Amino acid sequence: METPYLFFLGDVQDDLAAKTSRGIAAWRPERCLGEYRLPGCGTTLGLDELGFGEAVARGAKTLVVGVANPGGVISENWVASLVEAVEAGLDVASGLHQRLNDIPELRTAALRHGRGLYDVRHPAGPLKVGTGEKREGKRLLTVGTDCSVGKMYTTLALEQEMSRRGFSVDFRATGQTGIFIAGDGISVDAVVADFISGAVEELSPVNDPDHWDLIEGQGSLFHPSFAGVSLGLLHGAQPDAVVMCHEPGRPFMRGIPKRSLPDLRECLEANLAAARLTNPAVRAVGVSLNTGKLDEGAAEKVMRETEKLLGLPCVDPVRTGVGPIVDRLEGL
Amino acid sequence: METPYLFFLGDVQDDLAAKTSRGIAAWRPERCLGEYRLPGCGTTLGLDELGFGEAVARGAKTLVVGVANPGGVISENWVASLVEAVEAGLDVASGLHQRLNDIPELRTAALRHGRGLYDVRHPAGPLKVGTGEKREGKRLLTVGTDCSVGKMYTTLALEQEMSRRGFSVDFRATGQTGIFIAGDGISVDAVVADFISGAVEELSPVNDPDHWDLIEGQGSLFHPSFAGVSLGLLHGAQPDAVVMCHEPGRPFMRGIPKRSLPDLRECLEANLAAARLTNPAVRAVGVSLNTGKLDEGAAEKVMRETEKLLGLPCVDPVRTGVGPIVDRLEGL
């Protein structure tokens, strides 16, 4: 995919729905030129708002459909804009389940104007079923109490800090945003169910004994929509180290009104118990909280309390960095 | 799919690999005309061995690729035979991951001869993500210590016995064999990972309060290749009642040499703990053992011991029937 990107935010209503765009803009700002919003859009990345022609004139190469929604569909009222973007000279890339290449008008326009349509969520090659066989190299996986609690952010923050300290390390992307950031990866929620753990085994192959793969987690063992993905990912990753991610104060599970989040200790124990199937030596090395909605004092307090409750270093990657977690990895 | 069936057994080596054909032949014998084996095939259904022309002459309508293998691929050395079958006048149906419709020679032959190619493992319509929302009606799910331990067989035996006693009951198929037997269903291991639990919610919709859906389980929470499928299925089924299936004496997990089976109590507890996420009232109602490889005395002994160990009725559907488990359901 050619850069720089223009982000298509559509008419989505909240910030979480634009987390793909926000993630790319946060971690690869040098690739991000502007944003395009439909009337009624309830979020912004704070980038320049540009029309398609204007964006092309400034050098934009790819329109990134940088939004997420339940089911991963491309709204019908987006299609005219996407066709317009292609006509203006942009490639289009999407990480949604529904494929750009399955929309006839868009495909026709792309063919006519010689533009590319990239469906990054769909694995290219054939996959194998997982084996659970132990692979050389070290692996860390982020797990969560819910979707959208900061697993990717935490994983990228760990990559940054570990690289800085001289670890041999790779970020392994398992979702659309991570793939846009890393340049490759496998969207594990988009593979055929039989191949979830096999896909992760392929994503994180045998490596040097002191090399760390930092694998981006997905969903939660406690999310009734996606727990199967989380479990297959956990088994395929066979992590040596697990970091649990959580947003304190979130009232309900993402997309499931009235369902509370799991208890932190129960969530961590369930993840460790399941992880032991493919790596009996797995251990928890830290907790990463997203305290963005709390003031400094409240954030400090919840971090101290969580640290005490679980006996693990507790950080907020944005407020405190992830140093205390990386300290724990020094000895592993 | 038109019946009667001719079964294609290919050159598979063991009985378990032919479990699709065997299951259909056991539960719907009136639809089964014969079998076709390649040189070196190590199993038989005990049906008449017929050539394609001979089978057509006797009335066969559909060649069922009735074998399973890891990865669900159609071997290259099967293709010539499948083409020959089409040329002889048979439709072809398969429950493997790899699609008949993706094999160019076969597709061409089917078009030329006006025959159908049925890929039953691939869900027809678009799916939704699961919600975990409680649905009216009662549900029973079979779970297992491993793959291929008798979950489908047990579920069908329960359907038979419950129908006989006047329960309002439906068998809900989640795998290729079950779909051939039921005539419909969704192969949950073939859906995109994000939709596992949603597919099961669709398969077993709202029903009358006293109606039972008997949902065929898949895999095992303890199988490193497929546990994600099993967990999504468990959450989507939101079972009121769980029956655990097991083959005593099996040395290793199916397809994973050197990996032992889980402890029965640990396996049952893990399933109940996970099931509580979408149905806190779930309970275990019995254990179903496949004692086919044991003599009468040994089978009796292991059933008595298991009953005592878990405090649940323990049956072998083939030896004893499933009556004691259905007794437990009378009051629920």
Chai-1 contact restraints between the chains, C-beta under 6 A:
chainA,res_idxA,chainB,res_idxB,connection_type,confidence,min_distance_angstrom,max_distance_angstrom,comment,restraint_id
A,P70,B,V129,contact,1.0,0.0,6.0,A-B,restraint_1
A,G71,B,V129,contact,1.0,0.0,6.0,A-B,restraint_2
A,V129,B,P70,contact,1.0,0.0,6.0,A-B,restraint_3
A,V129,B,G71,contact,1.0,0.0,6.0,A-B,restraint_4
A,V129,B,S225,contact,1.0,0.0,6.0,A-B,restraint_5
A,G130,B,P224,contact,1.0,0.0,6.0,A-B,restraint_6
A,G130,B,S225,contact,1.0,0.0,6.0,A-B,restraint_7
A,G132,B,P224,contact,1.0,0.0,6.0,A-B,restraint_8
A,D189,B,A193,contact,1.0,0.0,6.0,A-B,restraint_9
A,D189,B,D194,contact,1.0,0.0,6.0,A-B,restraint_10
A,A190,B,V192,contact,1.0,0.0,6.0,A-B,restraint_11
A,V191,B,A193,contact,1.0,0.0,6.0,A-B,restraint_12
A,V192,B,A190,contact,1.0,0.0,6.0,A-B,restraint_13
A,A193,B,D189,contact,1.0,0.0,6.0,A-B,restraint_14
A,A193,B,V191,contact,1.0,0.0,6.0,A-B,restraint_15
A,A193,B,A193,contact,1.0,0.0,6.0,A-B,restraint_16
A,A193,B,I196,contact,1.0,0.0,6.0,A-B,restraint_17
A,A193,B,V229,contact,1.0,0.0,6.0,A-B,restraint_18
A,D194,B,D189,contact,1.0,0.0,6.0,A-B,restraint_19
A,I196,B,A193,contact,1.0,0.0,6.0,A-B,restraint_20
A,I196,B,G228,contact,1.0,0.0,6.0,A-B,restraint_21
A,S197,B,S225,contact,1.0,0.0,6.0,A-B,restraint_22
A,P224,B,G130,contact,1.0,0.0,6.0,A-B,restraint_23
A,P224,B,G132,contact,1.0,0.0,6.0,A-B,restraint_24
A,P224,B,H235,contact,1.0,0.0,6.0,A-B,restraint_25
A,P224,B,L277,contact,1.0,0.0,6.0,A-B,restraint_26
A,P224,B,T278,contact,1.0,0.0,6.0,A-B,restraint_27
A,S225,B,V129,contact,1.0,0.0,6.0,A-B,restraint_28
A,S225,B,G130,contact,1.0,0.0,6.0,A-B,restraint_29
A,S225,B,S197,contact,1.0,0.0,6.0,A-B,restraint_30
A,A227,B,L231,contact,1.0,0.0,6.0,A-B,restraint_31
A,A227,B,H235,contact,1.0,0.0,6.0,A-B,restraint_32
A,G228,B,I196,contact,1.0,0.0,6.0,A-B,restraint_33
A,G228,B,G228,contact,1.0,0.0,6.0,A-B,restraint_34
A,G228,B,L231,contact,1.0,0.0,6.0,A-B,restraint_35
A,G228,B,G232,contact,1.0,0.0,6.0,A-B,restraint_36
A,V229,B,A193,contact,1.0,0.0,6.0,A-B,restraint_37
A,L231,B,A227,contact,1.0,0.0,6.0,A-B,restraint_38
A,L231,B,G228,contact,1.0,0.0,6.0,A-B,restraint_39
A,L231,B,L231,contact,1.0,0.0,6.0,A-B,restraint_40
A,G232,B,G228,contact,1.0,0.0,6.0,A-B,restraint_41
A,H235,B,P224,contact,1.0,0.0,6.0,A-B,restraint_42
A,H235,B,A227,contact,1.0,0.0,6.0,A-B,restraint_43
A,L277,B,P224,contact,1.0,0.0,6.0,A-B,restraint_44
A,T278,B,P224,contact,1.0,0.0,6.0,A-B,restraint_45
